[in-house]
Amino acid sequence: MNMKKTSLFFLLAFLSLAAGAQLRQHSNTQGFQAYAGVHSLGWTSTYFQFLDEHAGSGVGGGIQVGYGVTQLLEPYIGYDFTSLSTSDVDAESFHMSHLDVGLRFNLGGTILRLRPFLQGGFTRRAGTIRHIINGTQYNDIGFSGGTPHFGGGVRYFPSKGISIFASGVFTTSKKNNLTVDDQKSSDKPDVTTFRIGLGVGINISQLMGE
């Protein structure tokens, strides 16, 4: 009888330890977050059809900060800057920027190392093409406007305070403001962008022991 009780005690102890190990926290999306990463950008436009076909992609980098109100909800603000290739167009340079403000939904639980997320919000997007051929002359072209953005991705946590992420963010708009040599135009070009990014996130609150 004592042998059975002893065996049962050790079995329950083992199961308790195993359950504790399985339920140990591996990720944390609550508190202050900081992110840095690189991205590839693709864009389309019927108004800028020539540029769309000959300078349709680029690479860049960006930073972002967020605050996880809970493990699920994380408001954020971020800035991305992209340099697009002008090797096939007669232009000095082509740059695009995105200022994003939004809300991220971090899915999954804290016992998981791999956690997907969805996000959406508002983007202030701007593009600048310097010294591009326009008929028989060269001009500086600029476009800008506000647009919704949405996307998602996945984060892997090697530790609770550090994550590696992959993401995709889509923006579209039919009403961008246009300038030619800093003079406002009445045209409203359409621009659609898609960014695919990789980067690293740091949970500042976690690392500071809050």
C-alpha positions as CSV (number, residue, x, y, z in Angstrom):
1,M,0.0,0.0,0.0
2,N,2.8,2.4,0.9
3,M,4.6,1.5,-2.3
4,K,1.5,2.5,-4.3
5,K,1.2,5.8,-2.5
6,T,4.8,6.5,-3.0
7,S,4.6,5.7,-6.7
8,L,1.4,7.8,-7.1
9,F,3.2,10.7,-5.3
10,F,6.2,10.6,-7.7
11,L,3.9,10.3,-10.7
12,L,1.9,13.3,-9.7
13,A,5.1,15.3,-9.0
14,F,6.4,14.4,-12.4
15,L,3.2,15.4,-14.1
16,S,3.2,18.7,-12.2
17,L,6.7,19.5,-13.3
18,A,6.0,18.5,-16.9
19,A,2.9,20.7,-17.0
20,G,4.9,23.6,-15.5
21,A,7.6,23.3,-18.1
22,Q,5.0,23.1,-20.9
23,L,3.2,26.2,-19.6
24,R,6.3,28.3,-19.1
25,Q,6.1,31.8,-20.7
26,H,8.2,32.0,-23.9
27,S,6.9,35.3,-25.4
28,N,5.8,38.7,-24.2
29,T,4.0,41.3,-26.4
30,Q,3.0,43.5,-23.4
31,G,4.8,46.8,-22.6
32,F,7.0,49.1,-24.6
33,Q,8.3,47.6,-27.9
34,A,11.0,48.8,-30.3
35,Y,11.6,47.4,-33.8
36,A,14.1,47.8,-36.6
37,G,14.1,46.1,-40.0
38,V,14.7,46.0,-43.7
39,H,12.1,45.7,-46.4
40,S,11.5,45.2,-50.1
41,L,8.9,47.5,-51.7
42,G,6.8,47.0,-54.8
43,W,4.4,49.6,-56.2
44,T,1.9,50.1,-59.0
45,S,0.3,53.2,-60.6
46,T,-1.6,53.8,-63.8
47,Y,-0.7,57.5,-63.7
48,F,3.0,56.8,-63.4
49,Q,2.9,53.9,-65.8
50,F,6.4,54.3,-67.2
51,L,7.9,54.5,-63.7
52,D,5.7,51.6,-62.6
53,E,7.2,49.4,-65.3
54,H,10.8,50.5,-65.1
55,A,11.3,51.5,-61.5
56,G,8.8,49.3,-59.8
57,S,10.7,48.1,-56.8
58,G,13.2,49.1,-54.2
59,V,14.7,48.3,-50.8
60,G,14.9,50.2,-47.6
61,G,14.7,50.2,-43.8
62,G,12.6,51.4,-41.0
63,I,12.0,51.7,-37.3
64,Q,8.8,51.3,-35.2
65,V,7.8,51.7,-31.6
66,G,4.7,50.2,-29.9
67,Y,3.1,49.7,-26.6
68,G,1.4,46.4,-25.8
69,V,-1.6,47.5,-23.7
70,T,-2.3,43.7,-23.3
71,Q,-0.8,40.6,-24.9
72,L,-3.4,41.1,-27.7
73,L,-3.5,44.8,-28.4
74,E,-0.5,46.9,-29.4
75,P,-0.8,50.5,-30.8
76,Y,2.3,51.5,-32.9
77,I,3.9,54.2,-34.9
78,G,6.6,53.5,-37.5
79,Y,8.6,55.1,-40.3
80,D,10.0,53.4,-43.5
81,F,12.3,54.9,-46.1
82,T,12.8,53.2,-49.5
83,S,15.2,53.9,-52.3
84,L,13.9,52.7,-55.7
85,S,16.1,51.7,-58.6
86,T,16.5,54.3,-61.4
87,S,18.9,52.2,-63.5
88,D,16.2,51.9,-66.3
89,V,14.9,55.5,-66.2
90,D,16.5,58.8,-66.8
91,A,16.3,60.2,-63.3
92,E,18.7,61.2,-60.6
93,S,16.9,59.4,-57.7
94,F,13.6,58.0,-56.6
95,H,12.6,57.7,-52.9
96,M,9.5,56.8,-51.1
97,S,8.5,57.0,-47.4
98,H,5.7,55.6,-45.2
99,L,4.7,57.0,-41.8
100,D,2.4,54.4,-40.2
101,V,0.1,54.7,-37.2
102,G,-2.0,51.7,-36.3
103,L,-3.1,48.9,-34.1
104,R,-1.5,45.4,-34.0
105,F,-3.4,42.2,-32.8
106,N,-0.8,39.8,-31.4
107,L,-2.4,36.3,-31.6
108,G,-1.5,33.2,-29.8
109,G,-0.5,32.8,-26.1
110,T,2.6,33.6,-24.1
111,I,3.6,29.9,-23.9
112,L,4.2,30.0,-27.7
113,R,7.5,31.1,-29.3
114,L,5.9,31.6,-32.7
115,R,3.1,34.1,-32.8
116,P,1.2,35.5,-35.8
117,F,-0.2,39.0,-35.9
118,L,-2.6,41.2,-37.8
119,Q,-2.3,45.0,-38.1
120,G,-4.1,48.0,-39.6
121,G,-4.2,51.7,-39.5
122,F,-3.4,54.9,-41.4
123,T,-0.3,55.8,-43.5
124,R,1.1,59.1,-44.7
125,R,3.0,58.2,-47.8
126,A,5.3,60.4,-49.9
127,G,7.4,59.9,-53.0
128,T,10.1,62.1,-54.6
129,I,11.6,61.7,-58.1
130,R,14.6,64.0,-58.6
131,H,15.6,65.4,-62.0
132,I,13.6,63.0,-64.2
133,I,13.2,63.5,-67.9
134,N,9.8,64.9,-68.9
135,G,9.5,65.4,-72.6
136,T,12.4,67.8,-73.4
137,Q,13.2,68.9,-69.9
138,Y,14.0,67.6,-66.5
139,N,11.7,68.1,-63.5
140,D,11.4,67.2,-59.8
141,I,8.2,65.2,-59.2
142,G,6.6,64.7,-55.8
143,F,3.5,62.9,-54.6
144,S,1.9,62.4,-51.2
145,G,-1.3,61.5,-49.5
146,G,-2.9,59.6,-46.7
147,T,-4.2,56.1,-47.0
148,P,-5.3,53.1,-44.9
149,H,-2.8,50.2,-44.5
150,F,-3.3,46.6,-43.4
151,G,-1.2,43.5,-43.2
152,G,0.2,40.9,-40.9
153,G,3.0,38.6,-40.2
154,V,4.6,36.3,-37.7
155,R,7.1,36.8,-34.8
156,Y,9.5,34.2,-33.4
157,F,10.7,34.7,-29.8
158,P,14.1,33.2,-29.0
159,S,13.6,34.8,-25.6
160,K,10.7,36.7,-23.9
161,G,12.3,40.1,-24.6
162,I,13.5,39.6,-28.1
163,S,11.6,38.7,-31.3
164,I,12.4,38.1,-35.0
165,F,9.6,39.1,-37.3
166,A,8.5,38.8,-41.0
167,S,5.7,41.0,-42.2
168,G,3.7,42.3,-45.2
169,V,1.9,45.7,-45.3
170,F,-0.4,46.8,-48.1
171,T,-1.5,50.4,-48.9
172,T,-3.6,51.9,-51.6
173,S,-5.0,55.3,-52.6
174,K,-6.6,57.0,-55.5
175,K,-6.0,60.6,-54.3
176,N,-2.4,61.6,-54.0
177,N,-1.3,65.2,-54.2
178,L,1.1,65.9,-57.0
179,T,3.8,68.6,-57.3
180,V,6.1,69.4,-60.3
181,D,9.1,71.5,-59.4
182,D,7.4,72.3,-56.1
183,Q,4.4,73.7,-57.9
184,K,1.0,72.0,-57.0
185,S,-0.7,70.2,-59.8
186,S,-4.5,69.5,-60.1
187,D,-3.7,65.9,-61.1
188,K,-4.4,63.2,-58.4
189,P,-2.2,60.2,-59.2
190,D,-3.0,56.7,-58.0
191,V,-0.4,54.8,-56.1
192,T,-0.5,51.3,-54.5
193,T,2.4,49.9,-52.4
194,F,3.3,46.6,-50.8
195,R,6.2,46.1,-48.3
196,I,7.7,42.8,-47.3
197,G,9.9,43.1,-44.2
198,L,12.2,41.3,-41.9
199,G,13.6,42.6,-38.6
200,V,14.2,42.4,-34.9
201,G,12.0,43.5,-32.0
202,I,13.0,44.3,-28.4
203,N,10.5,44.3,-25.5
204,I,12.0,47.2,-23.5
205,S,9.7,46.7,-20.6
206,Q,10.6,43.0,-20.4
207,L,14.4,43.6,-20.5
208,M,14.1,46.4,-17.9
209,G,12.3,43.9,-15.6
210,E,9.0,45.8,-15.3
